[in-house]
Amino acid sequence: MAVLTPETPTVPSSAPRPALAPPRRSRTAVLVAAAIGFAGAFVVAYLLFVRTEAGQRAEDGVVRFAQNLPRSTVDWARPLAGIDGVEVFGAAGIVIVALAVLRKRFALGVTALVLYLLPLAAAQLLKIYLLDRPDVGSAGAPHHNSFPSGHVSAATAVLLALAVVLPARFRTWVLAVGAPGVAWVAAATVALSWHRLSDTVGACLLVAAVVSAGAAVVSARRPDGSRIPPVLTAIALLAPVAVVLGGYAVLASATSVPARFVAALVLAALSAVAVVLLAAGPLRRVNFDPSGARNRLSGAEGP
């Protein structure tokens, strides 16, 4: 007696096979590259502007020029002198926590507050205790170390912390709208002869490095892609150094002290905007809320 068995349908060898999904891009890899890029640019700025005679000569001329300017010339920068930094930046910390409470994301508020306070502490520690400014004989300018700027560090930290604590879908907009405010603080500190160009650039780079490193730690604890995007990674690594080298080249090539002063103002503003926008890209899709997937925001995680 013959036993009939159902035939297994055969798939022609020429039939198309299901395409494998390409591996997702790794957020964490780009964030690590960004942290390294910002930190490396910070070191380059310090060595190039502060530790070399050419860098000091270029910047000290700007300081002396700003010290002798009539008050009316920099009226646009005077409001910064009337701001009580302790009160304003203390209030900013309260606002950051309040926003987290209103959103019922207390753990997110703690994360944002840490990423706000940590670069401020690092800036003061580096400026006062760890970094110095050698005297290379450039008379007429203060030789105490002013790298990095505390005012610009605080302004940048406030902006990035707000971007962290607000919904992720608003993050890029917050950074884009707030970047001109950081630019004004950076240019104003130069106009008021409080800081040099390198102090402002170094402050932005330091804050961006700390926040990017924190974001990398947060991202590494979540499911992530395995593919390292070469273009984004290269930009994250090299673009911050390009900002520093470009600023140095422009400032050093100015042919007169007034031109160098104007160049320092413009470069301080443009560099601040550039650093904020460079940080915005890698931070755009990071979910900073450590409470887990149940609080994951729409769009906070992605390829």
Salt bridges, closest charged atoms under 4 A:
GLU53 OE2 - ARG57 NH2 3.21
ASP60 OD1 - ARG133 NH2 2.98
ASP60 OD1 - ARG196 NE 3.08
ASP132 OD1 - ARG51 NH1 2.66
ASP135 OD1 - HIS143 NE2 3.69
ASP199 OD2 - HIS195 ND1 3.17
ASP224 OD1 - ARG27 NH1 3.85
ASP289 OD2 - ARG105 NE 3.50
GLU301 OE1 - ARG27 NH2 2.81
GLU301 OE2 - ARG222 NH1 3.39
